[in-house]
Amino acid sequence: MRTFLFSLLLVLPLSAEETAFDEGRFTVEFPDGWKKADPPQANIVVHRETEDGEATFSISRLGITPGAKADLDATLETFVKNFKDNGMTVKGDPKGQASVIDGKPALVAAVPVEMRVDDEPVAITFFMVFVEASERLIVMQATLRGSGTDAQRGDCRKIIGSFEEHEVKKKDEEPKEDAEQKKE
């Protein structure tokens, strides 16, 4: 039943702002109420937050050697290790669930952590999505206080479900039809 509800949320229409990245090769759509914000790290190519700042969504990309496959489980383990190395207490042993997003292999995981802010414990959940695209690993990360609200989690599922890869023509590349017509 949960899978059906998640799938249903992915196809619901969005009132959204489409955001392109990686020279227009990829897009996601952010629902109304999400605004641009300064990314917390330089490697983040897209970063948005809710108007109240209680939820954020970031996208970064990692290179993959041409012809190689990404190890999505190992990538999740590396992120979990980095959370721990940065002083966060990871709750449980987060495992990813294999998925397919825009026809590409993906791994989805929830990583609940506790961190200290002004010496007070704060619960955070990172919803991690790793998508293997050709020569790139796309990392989508939703960061929610506690486990987030139903609306925040729903928005994040919609953002993830809107992910698409597009064929991008180089500026000096002719459309295929024009090149074929010139040969005639």
VMD Tcl script that builds the backbone (N, CA, C; Angstrom):
set m [mol new atoms 552]
animate dup $m
set s [atomselect $m all]
$s set {name element resname resid chain x y z} {
  {N N MET 1 A 0.822 -1.196 0.000}
  {CA C MET 1 A 0.000 0.000 0.000}
  {C C MET 1 A 0.864 1.257 0.000}
  {N N ARG 2 A 1.954 1.249 0.816}
  {CA C ARG 2 A 2.836 2.420 0.856}
  {C C ARG 2 A 3.447 2.695 -0.518}
  {N N THR 3 A 3.849 1.609 -1.218}
  {CA C THR 3 A 4.438 1.779 -2.551}
  {C C THR 3 A 3.425 2.408 -3.487}
  {N N PHE 4 A 2.158 1.960 -3.407}
  {CA C PHE 4 A 1.117 2.534 -4.259}
  {C C PHE 4 A 0.939 4.023 -3.965}
  {N N LEU 5 A 0.882 4.402 -2.683}
  {CA C LEU 5 A 0.708 5.807 -2.329}
  {C C LEU 5 A 1.896 6.639 -2.791}
  {N N PHE 6 A 3.129 6.099 -2.626}
  {CA C PHE 6 A 4.313 6.818 -3.084}
  {C C PHE 6 A 4.236 7.004 -4.595}
  {N N SER 7 A 3.883 5.950 -5.330}
  {CA C SER 7 A 3.771 6.040 -6.793}
  {C C SER 7 A 2.709 7.048 -7.194}
  {N N LEU 8 A 1.590 7.078 -6.481}
  {CA C LEU 8 A 0.524 8.024 -6.785}
  {C C LEU 8 A 1.005 9.459 -6.605}
  {N N LEU 9 A 1.763 9.710 -5.553}
  {CA C LEU 9 A 2.276 11.059 -5.320}
  {C C LEU 9 A 3.233 11.499 -6.424}
  {N N LEU 10 A 3.922 10.548 -7.045}
  {CA C LEU 10 A 4.869 10.896 -8.090}
  {C C LEU 10 A 4.191 11.369 -9.362}
  {N N VAL 11 A 2.939 10.986 -9.590}
  {CA C VAL 11 A 2.274 11.358 -10.829}
  {C C VAL 11 A 1.279 12.503 -10.658}
  {N N LEU 12 A 1.073 12.960 -9.447}
  {CA C LEU 12 A 0.158 14.076 -9.238}
  {C C LEU 12 A 0.727 15.344 -9.864}
  {N N PRO 13 A -0.095 16.178 -10.473}
  {CA C PRO 13 A 0.420 17.394 -11.075}
  {C C PRO 13 A 0.969 18.349 -10.018}
  {N N LEU 14 A 1.958 19.092 -10.419}
  {CA C LEU 14 A 2.583 20.062 -9.535}
  {C C LEU 14 A 2.275 21.471 -10.003}
  {N N SER 15 A 2.065 22.358 -9.073}
  {CA C SER 15 A 2.148 23.777 -9.384}
  {C C SER 15 A 3.577 24.086 -8.996}
  {N N ALA 16 A 4.440 24.235 -9.998}
  {CA C ALA 16 A 5.849 24.177 -9.653}
  {C C ALA 16 A 6.711 25.071 -10.507}
  {N N GLU 17 A 7.929 25.239 -10.018}
  {CA C GLU 17 A 8.982 25.928 -10.750}
  {C C GLU 17 A 9.955 24.861 -11.218}
  {N N GLU 18 A 10.132 24.747 -12.538}
  {CA C GLU 18 A 11.103 23.788 -13.061}
  {C C GLU 18 A 12.494 24.372 -12.914}
  {N N THR 19 A 13.405 23.575 -12.419}
  {CA C THR 19 A 14.778 23.995 -12.207}
  {C C THR 19 A 15.690 23.072 -12.985}
  {N N ALA 20 A 16.484 23.648 -13.881}
  {CA C ALA 20 A 17.436 22.875 -14.682}
  {C C ALA 20 A 18.829 22.993 -14.071}
  {N N PHE 21 A 19.624 21.947 -14.233}
  {CA C PHE 21 A 21.010 21.982 -13.786}
  {C C PHE 21 A 21.854 21.107 -14.692}
  {N N ASP 22 A 23.152 21.204 -14.528}
  {CA C ASP 22 A 24.119 20.487 -15.353}
  {C C ASP 22 A 23.910 20.849 -16.827}
  {N N GLU 23 A 23.925 22.170 -17.092}
  {CA C GLU 23 A 23.761 22.744 -18.429}
  {C C GLU 23 A 22.452 22.307 -19.092}
  {N N GLY 24 A 21.402 22.181 -18.295}
  {CA C GLY 24 A 20.084 21.831 -18.805}
  {C C GLY 24 A 19.866 20.351 -19.023}
  {N N ARG 25 A 20.831 19.552 -18.678}
  {CA C ARG 25 A 20.705 18.106 -18.890}
  {C C ARG 25 A 19.657 17.476 -17.974}
  {N N PHE 26 A 19.512 18.012 -16.770}
  {CA C PHE 26 A 18.571 17.465 -15.800}
  {C C PHE 26 A 17.632 18.558 -15.315}
  {N N THR 27 A 16.419 18.161 -14.945}
  {CA C THR 27 A 15.469 19.090 -14.338}
  {C C THR 27 A 14.749 18.417 -13.184}
  {N N VAL 28 A 14.315 19.244 -12.243}
  {CA C VAL 28 A 13.379 18.855 -11.191}
  {C C VAL 28 A 12.401 20.007 -11.057}
  {N N GLU 29 A 11.281 19.731 -10.427}
  {CA C GLU 29 A 10.281 20.773 -10.203}
  {C C GLU 29 A 10.045 20.935 -8.709}
  {N N PHE 30 A 10.078 22.195 -8.268}
  {CA C PHE 30 A 9.825 22.499 -6.863}
  {C C PHE 30 A 8.411 23.051 -6.721}
  {N N PRO 31 A 7.640 22.501 -5.789}
  {CA C PRO 31 A 6.288 23.009 -5.548}
  {C C PRO 31 A 6.321 24.456 -5.057}
  {N N ASP 32 A 5.203 25.132 -5.173}
  {CA C ASP 32 A 5.081 26.486 -4.627}
  {C C ASP 32 A 5.499 26.468 -3.156}
  {N N GLY 33 A 6.113 27.544 -2.720}
  {CA C GLY 33 A 6.511 27.651 -1.321}
  {C C GLY 33 A 7.965 27.281 -1.074}
  {N N TRP 34 A 8.669 26.774 -2.095}
  {CA C TRP 34 A 10.090 26.478 -1.957}
  {C C TRP 34 A 10.860 27.608 -2.621}
  {N N LYS 35 A 11.856 28.137 -1.930}
  {CA C LYS 35 A 12.600 29.289 -2.450}
  {C C LYS 35 A 14.087 28.954 -2.541}
  {N N LYS 36 A 14.783 29.687 -3.419}
  {CA C LYS 36 A 16.237 29.539 -3.533}
  {C C LYS 36 A 16.870 29.952 -2.222}
  {N N ALA 37 A 17.942 29.252 -1.890}
  {CA C ALA 37 A 18.692 29.578 -0.677}
  {C C ALA 37 A 20.168 29.335 -0.960}
  {N N ASP 38 A 21.012 29.936 -0.140}
  {CA C ASP 38 A 22.444 29.720 -0.298}
  {C C ASP 38 A 22.773 28.280 0.074}
  {N N PRO 39 A 23.479 27.570 -0.820}
  {CA C PRO 39 A 23.836 26.184 -0.496}
  {C C PRO 39 A 24.850 26.127 0.641}
  {N N PRO 40 A 24.718 25.122 1.503}
  {CA C PRO 40 A 25.647 25.011 2.629}
  {C C PRO 40 A 27.032 24.515 2.227}
  {N N GLN 41 A 27.156 23.960 1.002}
  {CA C GLN 41 A 28.448 23.474 0.515}
  {C C GLN 41 A 28.616 23.878 -0.941}
  {N N ALA 42 A 29.855 24.046 -1.362}
  {CA C ALA 42 A 30.150 24.510 -2.720}
  {C C ALA 42 A 29.769 23.500 -3.807}
  {N N ASN 43 A 29.739 22.212 -3.483}
  {CA C ASN 43 A 29.448 21.203 -4.508}
  {C C ASN 43 A 27.955 21.045 -4.800}
  {N N ILE 44 A 27.098 21.771 -4.125}
  {CA C ILE 44 A 25.651 21.670 -4.336}
  {C C ILE 44 A 25.269 22.548 -5.526}
  {N N VAL 45 A 24.586 21.940 -6.521}
  {CA C VAL 45 A 24.230 22.678 -7.732}
  {C C VAL 45 A 22.817 23.255 -7.676}
  {N N VAL 46 A 21.960 22.685 -6.839}
  {CA C VAL 46 A 20.598 23.197 -6.635}
  {C C VAL 46 A 20.318 23.126 -5.142}
  {N N HIS 47 A 19.774 24.218 -4.590}
  {CA C HIS 47 A 19.432 24.216 -3.170}
  {C C HIS 47 A 18.189 25.081 -2.966}
  {N N ARG 48 A 17.158 24.483 -2.376}
  {CA C ARG 48 A 15.912 25.191 -2.078}
  {C C ARG 48 A 15.510 24.871 -0.650}
  {N N GLU 49 A 14.684 25.762 -0.088}
  {CA C GLU 49 A 14.139 25.515 1.251}
  {C C GLU 49 A 12.705 26.000 1.293}
  {N N THR 50 A 11.977 25.485 2.270}
  {CA C THR 50 A 10.613 25.957 2.470}
  {C C THR 50 A 10.676 27.374 3.006}
  {N N GLU 51 A 9.568 28.086 2.901}
  {CA C GLU 51 A 9.550 29.481 3.348}
  {C C GLU 51 A 9.933 29.627 4.814}
  {N N ASP 52 A 9.571 28.631 5.645}
  {CA C ASP 52 A 9.905 28.707 7.065}
  {C C ASP 52 A 11.307 28.163 7.364}
  {N N GLY 53 A 11.988 27.627 6.352}
  {CA C GLY 53 A 13.343 27.107 6.528}
  {C C GLY 53 A 13.428 25.779 7.253}
  {N N GLU 54 A 12.297 25.149 7.510}
  {CA C GLU 54 A 12.280 23.893 8.263}
  {C C GLU 54 A 12.629 22.670 7.414}
  {N N ALA 55 A 12.617 22.814 6.098}
  {CA C ALA 55 A 12.968 21.714 5.203}
  {C C ALA 55 A 13.825 22.272 4.078}
  {N N THR 56 A 14.844 21.519 3.687}
  {CA C THR 56 A 15.682 21.913 2.562}
  {C C THR 56 A 15.803 20.747 1.596}
  {N N PHE 57 A 16.140 21.075 0.355}
  {CA C PHE 57 A 16.346 20.051 -0.673}
  {C C PHE 57 A 17.554 20.478 -1.484}
  {N N SER 58 A 18.548 19.599 -1.550}
  {CA C SER 58 A 19.793 19.894 -2.260}
  {C C SER 58 A 20.070 18.832 -3.306}
  {N N ILE 59 A 20.732 19.259 -4.380}
  {CA C ILE 59 A 21.154 18.328 -5.418}
  {C C ILE 59 A 22.622 18.591 -5.707}
  {N N SER 60 A 23.390 17.522 -5.731}
  {CA C SER 60 A 24.788 17.596 -6.138}
  {C C SER 60 A 25.041 16.459 -7.119}
  {N N ARG 61 A 26.190 16.496 -7.757}
  {CA C ARG 61 A 26.497 15.421 -8.706}
  {C C ARG 61 A 27.951 15.009 -8.524}
  {N N LEU 62 A 28.180 13.735 -8.741}
  {CA C LEU 62 A 29.514 13.168 -8.667}
  {C C LEU 62 A 29.814 12.534 -10.017}
  {N N GLY 63 A 31.041 12.607 -10.464}
  {CA C GLY 63 A 31.417 12.001 -11.735}
  {C C GLY 63 A 31.551 10.487 -11.614}
  {N N ILE 64 A 31.266 9.807 -12.711}
  {CA C ILE 64 A 31.462 8.362 -12.805}
  {C C ILE 64 A 32.369 8.138 -14.011}
  {N N THR 65 A 33.366 7.308 -13.856}
  {CA C THR 65 A 34.262 6.993 -14.956}
  {C C THR 65 A 33.454 6.414 -16.112}
  {N N PRO 66 A 33.674 6.907 -17.339}
  {CA C PRO 66 A 32.938 6.365 -18.488}
  {C C PRO 66 A 33.033 4.838 -18.539}
  {N N GLY 67 A 31.889 4.197 -18.726}
  {CA C GLY 67 A 31.817 2.745 -18.794}
  {C C GLY 67 A 31.699 2.064 -17.440}
  {N N ALA 68 A 31.887 2.800 -16.357}
  {CA C ALA 68 A 31.803 2.214 -15.013}
  {C C ALA 68 A 30.386 2.338 -14.472}
  {N N LYS 69 A 30.079 1.537 -13.470}
  {CA C LYS 69 A 28.793 1.592 -12.781}
  {C C LYS 69 A 29.036 2.150 -11.381}
  {N N ALA 70 A 28.097 2.943 -10.913}
  {CA C ALA 70 A 28.179 3.478 -9.550}
  {C C ALA 70 A 27.778 2.403 -8.553}
  {N N ASP 71 A 28.443 2.358 -7.423}
  {CA C ASP 71 A 28.055 1.469 -6.338}
  {C C ASP 71 A 27.183 2.295 -5.393}
  {N N LEU 72 A 25.878 2.225 -5.595}
  {CA C LEU 72 A 24.955 3.072 -4.844}
  {C C LEU 72 A 24.961 2.755 -3.356}
  {N N ASP 73 A 25.054 1.470 -2.998}
  {CA C ASP 73 A 25.090 1.100 -1.577}
  {C C ASP 73 A 26.346 1.652 -0.901}
  {N N ALA 74 A 27.480 1.549 -1.576}
  {CA C ALA 74 A 28.731 2.072 -1.012}
  {C C ALA 74 A 28.665 3.600 -0.888}
  {N N THR 75 A 27.994 4.253 -1.831}
  {CA C THR 75 A 27.853 5.707 -1.759}
  {C C THR 75 A 27.033 6.091 -0.534}
  {N N LEU 76 A 25.930 5.369 -0.286}
  {CA C LEU 76 A 25.132 5.619 0.919}
  {C C LEU 76 A 25.985 5.417 2.168}
  {N N GLU 77 A 26.756 4.344 2.214}
  {CA C GLU 77 A 27.612 4.079 3.376}
  {C C GLU 77 A 28.599 5.225 3.601}
  {N N THR 78 A 29.133 5.782 2.515}
  {CA C THR 78 A 30.071 6.901 2.630}
  {C C THR 78 A 29.382 8.132 3.217}
  {N N PHE 79 A 28.163 8.410 2.757}
  {CA C PHE 79 A 27.428 9.553 3.305}
  {C C PHE 79 A 27.142 9.348 4.790}
  {N N VAL 80 A 26.722 8.148 5.176}
  {CA C VAL 80 A 26.432 7.855 6.587}
  {C C VAL 80 A 27.707 8.029 7.417}
  {N N LYS 81 A 28.838 7.526 6.910}
  {CA C LYS 81 A 30.116 7.688 7.615}
  {C C LYS 81 A 30.453 9.176 7.766}
  {N N ASN 82 A 30.231 9.963 6.708}
  {CA C ASN 82 A 30.509 11.408 6.788}
  {C C ASN 82 A 29.624 12.096 7.829}
  {N N PHE 83 A 28.359 11.690 7.924}
  {CA C PHE 83 A 27.482 12.261 8.953}
  {C C PHE 83 A 28.070 11.980 10.342}
  {N N LYS 84 A 28.493 10.729 10.547}
  {CA C LYS 84 A 29.077 10.351 11.840}
  {C C LYS 84 A 30.359 11.125 12.106}
  {N N ASP 85 A 31.212 11.230 11.072}
  {CA C ASP 85 A 32.483 11.943 11.227}
  {C C ASP 85 A 32.272 13.420 11.537}
  {N N ASN 86 A 31.124 13.964 11.181}
  {CA C ASN 86 A 30.815 15.367 11.457}
  {C C ASN 86 A 30.038 15.537 12.759}
  {N N GLY 87 A 30.093 14.535 13.636}
  {CA C GLY 87 A 29.538 14.651 14.975}
  {C C GLY 87 A 28.067 14.304 15.116}
  {N N MET 88 A 27.456 13.781 14.075}
  {CA C MET 88 A 26.043 13.397 14.168}
  {C C MET 88 A 25.933 11.958 14.655}
  {N N THR 89 A 24.887 11.684 15.414}
  {CA C THR 89 A 24.606 10.330 15.851}
  {C C THR 89 A 23.567 9.754 14.898}
  {N N VAL 90 A 23.967 8.759 14.128}
  {CA C VAL 90 A 23.052 8.120 13.176}
  {C C VAL 90 A 22.236 7.087 13.926}
  {N N LYS 91 A 20.939 7.167 13.783}
  {CA C LYS 91 A 20.027 6.256 14.477}
  {C C LYS 91 A 19.829 4.985 13.638}
  {N N GLY 92 A 20.110 3.850 14.223}
  {CA C GLY 92 A 19.931 2.583 13.523}
  {C C GLY 92 A 21.018 2.361 12.481}
  {N N ASP 93 A 20.710 1.486 11.535}
  {CA C ASP 93 A 21.637 1.126 10.464}
  {C C ASP 93 A 20.911 1.369 9.138}
  {N N PRO 94 A 20.952 2.607 8.636}
  {CA C PRO 94 A 20.180 2.936 7.428}
  {C C PRO 94 A 20.576 2.070 6.231}
  {N N LYS 95 A 19.582 1.533 5.582}
  {CA C LYS 95 A 19.776 0.741 4.366}
  {C C LYS 95 A 18.970 1.378 3.259}
  {N N GLY 96 A 19.481 1.294 2.058}
  {CA C GLY 96 A 18.783 1.844 0.912}
  {C C GLY 96 A 17.838 0.845 0.297}
  {N N GLN 97 A 16.871 1.376 -0.415}
  {CA C GLN 97 A 15.928 0.543 -1.154}
  {C C GLN 97 A 16.138 0.833 -2.636}
  {N N ALA 98 A 16.391 -0.215 -3.405}
  {CA C ALA 98 A 16.594 -0.057 -4.843}
  {C C ALA 98 A 15.324 0.498 -5.478}
  {N N SER 99 A 15.505 1.368 -6.440}
  {CA C SER 99 A 14.379 1.994 -7.107}
  {C C SER 99 A 14.791 2.328 -8.538}
  {N N VAL 100 A 13.854 2.871 -9.297}
  {CA C VAL 100 A 14.123 3.359 -10.643}
  {C C VAL 100 A 13.497 4.747 -10.730}
  {N N ILE 101 A 14.300 5.723 -11.132}
  {CA C ILE 101 A 13.813 7.098 -11.276}
  {C C ILE 101 A 14.176 7.562 -12.674}
  {N N ASP 102 A 13.192 7.970 -13.444}
  {CA C ASP 102 A 13.376 8.377 -14.836}
  {C C ASP 102 A 14.092 7.284 -15.626}
  {N N GLY 103 A 13.749 6.028 -15.336}
  {CA C GLY 103 A 14.321 4.885 -16.052}
  {C C GLY 103 A 15.741 4.546 -15.650}
  {N N LYS 104 A 16.249 5.160 -14.614}
  {CA C LYS 104 A 17.634 4.957 -14.191}
  {C C LYS 104 A 17.692 4.258 -12.840}
  {N N PRO 105 A 18.739 3.442 -12.634}
  {CA C PRO 105 A 18.891 2.804 -11.324}
  {C C PRO 105 A 19.054 3.858 -10.239}
  {N N ALA 106 A 18.398 3.612 -9.120}
  {CA C ALA 106 A 18.447 4.569 -8.016}
  {C C ALA 106 A 18.424 3.819 -6.693}
  {N N LEU 107 A 18.833 4.511 -5.654}
  {CA C LEU 107 A 18.769 3.996 -4.297}
  {C C LEU 107 A 18.166 5.091 -3.433}
  {N N VAL 108 A 17.185 4.728 -2.614}
  {CA C VAL 108 A 16.479 5.680 -1.758}
  {C C VAL 108 A 16.672 5.234 -0.316}
  {N N ALA 109 A 16.984 6.185 0.564}
  {CA C ALA 109 A 17.198 5.833 1.971}
  {C C ALA 109 A 16.816 6.991 2.876}
  {N N ALA 110 A 16.304 6.649 4.045}
  {CA C ALA 110 A 16.066 7.632 5.107}
  {C C ALA 110 A 17.166 7.434 6.140}
  {N N VAL 111 A 17.821 8.544 6.515}
  {CA C VAL 111 A 18.911 8.481 7.487}
  {C C VAL 111 A 18.564 9.416 8.646}
  {N N PRO 112 A 17.983 8.860 9.727}
  {CA C PRO 112 A 17.675 9.701 10.887}
  {C C PRO 112 A 18.932 9.929 11.731}
  {N N VAL 113 A 19.142 11.178 12.113}
  {CA C VAL 113 A 20.312 11.512 12.923}
  {C C VAL 113 A 19.896 12.427 14.064}
  {N N GLU 114 A 20.795 12.519 15.026}
  {CA C GLU 114 A 20.644 13.515 16.084}
  {C C GLU 114 A 21.934 14.321 16.103}
  {N N MET 115 A 21.767 15.623 16.170}
  {CA C MET 115 A 22.935 16.492 16.257}
  {C C MET 115 A 22.724 17.476 17.391}
  {N N ARG 116 A 23.779 18.144 17.792}
  {CA C ARG 116 A 23.699 19.116 18.876}
  {C C ARG 116 A 23.760 20.511 18.283}
  {N N VAL 117 A 22.797 21.329 18.655}
  {CA C VAL 117 A 22.769 22.730 18.256}
  {C C VAL 117 A 22.615 23.538 19.533}
  {N N ASP 118 A 23.573 24.408 19.790}
  {CA C ASP 118 A 23.590 25.170 21.047}
  {C C ASP 118 A 23.462 24.235 22.247}
  {N N ASP 119 A 24.171 23.120 22.159}
  {CA C ASP 119 A 24.220 22.088 23.202}
  {C C ASP 119 A 22.871 21.404 23.459}
  {N N GLU 120 A 21.926 21.561 22.555}
  {CA C GLU 120 A 20.628 20.883 22.654}
  {C C GLU 120 A 20.529 19.831 21.553}
  {N N PRO 121 A 19.965 18.651 21.847}
  {CA C PRO 121 A 19.813 17.638 20.798}
  {C C PRO 121 A 18.716 18.043 19.802}
  {N N VAL 122 A 19.009 17.866 18.527}
  {CA C VAL 122 A 18.050 18.164 17.468}
  {C C VAL 122 A 17.974 16.944 16.559}
  {N N ALA 123 A 16.754 16.452 16.347}
  {CA C ALA 123 A 16.545 15.309 15.460}
  {C C ALA 123 A 16.348 15.814 14.029}
  {N N ILE 124 A 17.044 15.178 13.109}
  {CA C ILE 124 A 16.982 15.521 11.686}
  {C C ILE 124 A 16.840 14.210 10.915}
  {N N THR 125 A 16.119 14.245 9.820}
  {CA C THR 125 A 16.100 13.099 8.915}
  {C C THR 125 A 16.574 13.560 7.552}
  {N N PHE 126 A 17.580 12.850 7.036}
  {CA C PHE 126 A 18.054 13.074 5.678}
  {C C PHE 126 A 17.388 12.026 4.797}
  {N N PHE 127 A 16.669 12.455 3.790}
  {CA C PHE 127 A 16.140 11.533 2.793}
  {C C PHE 127 A 17.094 11.607 1.616}
  {N N MET 128 A 17.806 10.516 1.378}
  {CA C MET 128 A 18.856 10.469 0.370}
  {C C MET 128 A 18.361 9.697 -0.854}
  {N N VAL 129 A 18.646 10.244 -2.024}
  {CA C VAL 129 A 18.322 9.568 -3.276}
  {C C VAL 129 A 19.548 9.659 -4.164}
  {N N PHE 130 A 20.030 8.511 -4.607}
  {CA C PHE 130 A 21.176 8.436 -5.502}
  {C C PHE 130 A 20.679 7.898 -6.836}
  {N N VAL 131 A 20.896 8.653 -7.906}
  {CA C VAL 131 A 20.432 8.254 -9.243}
  {C C VAL 131 A 21.646 8.124 -10.143}
  {N N GLU 132 A 21.803 6.944 -10.744}
  {CA C GLU 132 A 22.923 6.714 -11.647}
  {C C GLU 132 A 22.526 7.132 -13.058}
  {N N ALA 133 A 23.077 8.252 -13.503}
  {CA C ALA 133 A 22.885 8.721 -14.871}
  {C C ALA 133 A 24.220 8.477 -15.590}
  {N N SER 134 A 24.213 8.492 -16.912}
  {CA C SER 134 A 25.450 8.218 -17.637}
  {C C SER 134 A 26.542 9.206 -17.234}
  {N N GLU 135 A 27.636 8.657 -16.746}
  {CA C GLU 135 A 28.819 9.407 -16.330}
  {C C GLU 135 A 28.587 10.370 -15.172}
  {N N ARG 136 A 27.446 10.245 -14.489}
  {CA C ARG 136 A 27.169 11.103 -13.336}
  {C C ARG 136 A 26.346 10.331 -12.304}
  {N N LEU 137 A 26.602 10.642 -11.069}
  {CA C LEU 137 A 25.762 10.157 -9.984}
  {C C LEU 137 A 25.085 11.388 -9.412}
  {N N ILE 138 A 23.773 11.445 -9.506}
  {CA C ILE 138 A 23.011 12.570 -8.983}
  {C C ILE 138 A 22.629 12.241 -7.542}
  {N N VAL 139 A 22.921 13.163 -6.640}
  {CA C VAL 139 A 22.602 12.979 -5.228}
  {C C VAL 139 A 21.553 14.019 -4.853}
  {N N MET 140 A 20.363 13.538 -4.492}
  {CA C MET 140 A 19.301 14.417 -4.006}
  {C C MET 140 A 19.158 14.176 -2.505}
  {N N GLN 141 A 19.128 15.261 -1.742}
  {CA C GLN 141 A 19.051 15.143 -0.284}
  {C C GLN 141 A 18.027 16.113 0.273}
  {N N ALA 142 A 16.996 15.553 0.872}
  {CA C ALA 142 A 16.032 16.363 1.612}
  {C C ALA 142 A 16.456 16.313 3.073}
  {N N THR 143 A 16.445 17.473 3.720}
  {CA C THR 143 A 16.809 17.560 5.131}
  {C C THR 143 A 15.599 18.121 5.872}
  {N N LEU 144 A 15.044 17.302 6.784}
  {CA C LEU 144 A 13.827 17.673 7.493}
  {C C LEU 144 A 14.051 17.608 9.000}
  {N N ARG 145 A 13.526 18.596 9.707}
  {CA C ARG 145 A 13.584 18.580 11.172}
  {C C ARG 145 A 12.687 17.449 11.656}
  {N N GLY 146 A 13.205 16.644 12.573}
  {CA C GLY 146 A 12.477 15.446 13.002}
  {C C GLY 146 A 12.341 14.528 11.808}
  {N N SER 147 A 11.126 14.101 11.533}
  {CA C SER 147 A 10.904 13.328 10.297}
  {C C SER 147 A 10.128 14.169 9.297}
  {N N GLY 148 A 9.959 15.460 9.607}
  {CA C GLY 148 A 9.244 16.363 8.709}
  {C C GLY 148 A 7.745 16.222 8.844}
  {N N THR 149 A 7.047 17.151 8.244}
  {CA C THR 149 A 5.582 17.085 8.244}
  {C C THR 149 A 5.124 16.261 7.045}
  {N N ASP 150 A 3.873 15.869 7.052}
  {CA C ASP 150 A 3.328 15.145 5.894}
  {C C ASP 150 A 3.490 15.974 4.621}
  {N N ALA 151 A 3.240 17.285 4.713}
  {CA C ALA 151 A 3.349 18.159 3.543}
  {C C ALA 151 A 4.793 18.225 3.049}
  {N N GLN 152 A 5.756 18.333 3.954}
  {CA C GLN 152 A 7.163 18.393 3.551}
  {C C GLN 152 A 7.596 17.094 2.884}
  {N N ARG 153 A 7.220 15.962 3.486}
  {CA C ARG 153 A 7.587 14.677 2.896}
  {C C ARG 153 A 6.920 14.504 1.532}
  {N N GLY 154 A 5.673 14.926 1.423}
  {CA C GLY 154 A 4.969 14.848 0.140}
  {C C GLY 154 A 5.634 15.714 -0.919}
  {N N ASP 155 A 6.013 16.940 -0.544}
  {CA C ASP 155 A 6.722 17.814 -1.479}
  {C C ASP 155 A 8.022 17.166 -1.952}
  {N N CYS 156 A 8.769 16.588 -1.024}
  {CA C CYS 156 A 10.048 15.966 -1.386}
  {C C CYS 156 A 9.839 14.783 -2.334}
  {N N ARG 157 A 8.808 13.984 -2.105}
  {CA C ARG 157 A 8.521 12.874 -3.026}
  {C C ARG 157 A 8.174 13.405 -4.413}
  {N N LYS 158 A 7.440 14.510 -4.470}
  {CA C LYS 158 A 7.089 15.106 -5.763}
  {C C LYS 158 A 8.338 15.635 -6.474}
  {N N ILE 159 A 9.225 16.279 -5.737}
  {CA C ILE 159 A 10.463 16.798 -6.332}
  {C C ILE 159 A 11.267 15.639 -6.919}
  {N N ILE 160 A 11.444 14.590 -6.133}
  {CA C ILE 160 A 12.198 13.421 -6.590}
  {C C ILE 160 A 11.526 12.814 -7.821}
  {N N GLY 161 A 10.212 12.691 -7.777}
  {CA C GLY 161 A 9.478 12.101 -8.894}
  {C C GLY 161 A 9.512 12.941 -10.156}
  {N N SER 162 A 9.818 14.226 -10.027}
  {CA C SER 162 A 9.869 15.105 -11.201}
  {C C SER 162 A 11.225 15.062 -11.905}
  {N N PHE 163 A 12.196 14.391 -11.327}
  {CA C PHE 163 A 13.549 14.336 -11.899}
  {C C PHE 163 A 13.510 13.753 -13.309}
  {N N GLU 164 A 14.126 14.480 -14.242}
  {CA C GLU 164 A 14.218 13.996 -15.627}
  {C C GLU 164 A 15.571 14.355 -16.217}
  {N N GLU 165 A 16.042 13.474 -17.085}
  {CA C GLU 165 A 17.231 13.766 -17.877}
  {C C GLU 165 A 16.768 14.123 -19.282}
  {N N HIS 166 A 17.395 15.136 -19.866}
  {CA C HIS 166 A 17.045 15.609 -21.204}
  {C C HIS 166 A 18.264 15.521 -22.108}
  {N N GLU 167 A 18.008 15.286 -23.384}
  {CA C GLU 167 A 19.097 15.322 -24.355}
  {C C GLU 167 A 19.431 16.791 -24.596}
  {N N VAL 168 A 20.683 17.130 -24.447}
  {CA C VAL 168 A 21.113 18.511 -24.615}
  {C C VAL 168 A 22.013 18.589 -25.835}
  {N N LYS 169 A 21.663 19.470 -26.750}
  {CA C LYS 169 A 22.482 19.674 -27.938}
  {C C LYS 169 A 23.556 20.694 -27.624}
  {N N LYS 170 A 24.719 20.470 -28.187}
  {CA C LYS 170 A 25.798 21.441 -28.045}
  {C C LYS 170 A 25.469 22.644 -28.906}
  {N N LYS 171 A 25.960 23.806 -28.516}
  {CA C LYS 171 A 25.646 25.047 -29.229}
  {C C LYS 171 A 25.996 24.982 -30.708}
  {N N ASP 172 A 27.105 24.330 -31.066}
  {CA C ASP 172 A 27.517 24.286 -32.458}
  {C C ASP 172 A 26.984 23.057 -33.196}
  {N N GLU 173 A 26.154 22.266 -32.540}
  {CA C GLU 173 A 25.604 21.052 -33.141}
  {C C GLU 173 A 24.325 21.367 -33.900}
  {N N GLU 174 A 24.254 20.911 -35.142}
  {CA C GLU 174 A 23.052 21.119 -35.948}
  {C C GLU 174 A 22.000 20.096 -35.559}
  {N N PRO 175 A 20.739 20.446 -35.696}
  {CA C PRO 175 A 19.717 19.420 -35.518}
  {C C PRO 175 A 19.939 18.326 -36.554}
  {N N LYS 176 A 19.684 17.080 -36.192}
  {CA C LYS 176 A 19.924 15.928 -37.041}
  {C C LYS 176 A 19.231 16.067 -38.397}
  {N N GLU 177 A 18.008 16.553 -38.406}
  {CA C GLU 177 A 17.245 16.701 -39.646}
  {C C GLU 177 A 17.947 17.657 -40.604}
  {N N ASP 178 A 18.467 18.789 -40.105}
  {CA C ASP 178 A 19.147 19.761 -40.955}
  {C C ASP 178 A 20.399 19.166 -41.585}
  {N N ALA 179 A 21.164 18.398 -40.807}
  {CA C ALA 179 A 22.385 17.792 -41.322}
  {C C ALA 179 A 22.053 16.794 -42.440}
  {N N GLU 180 A 20.968 16.030 -42.258}
  {CA C GLU 180 A 20.572 15.063 -43.277}
  {C C GLU 180 A 20.086 15.759 -44.528}
  {N N GLN 181 A 19.378 16.863 -44.407}
  {CA C GLN 181 A 18.880 17.608 -45.565}
  {C C GLN 181 A 20.028 18.192 -46.365}
  {N N LYS 182 A 21.106 18.614 -45.718}
  {CA C LYS 182 A 22.247 19.197 -46.415}
  {C C LYS 182 A 22.967 18.160 -47.284}
  {N N LYS 183 A 22.897 16.880 -46.867}
  {CA C LYS 183 A 23.539 15.818 -47.631}
  {C C LYS 183 A 22.833 15.592 -48.957}
  {N N GLU 184 A 21.536 15.855 -49.022}
  {CA C GLU 184 A 20.741 15.584 -50.223}
  {C C GLU 184 A 21.005 16.527 -51.342}
}
mol reanalyze $m
mol bondsrecalc $m
mol representation Tube
mol addrep $m
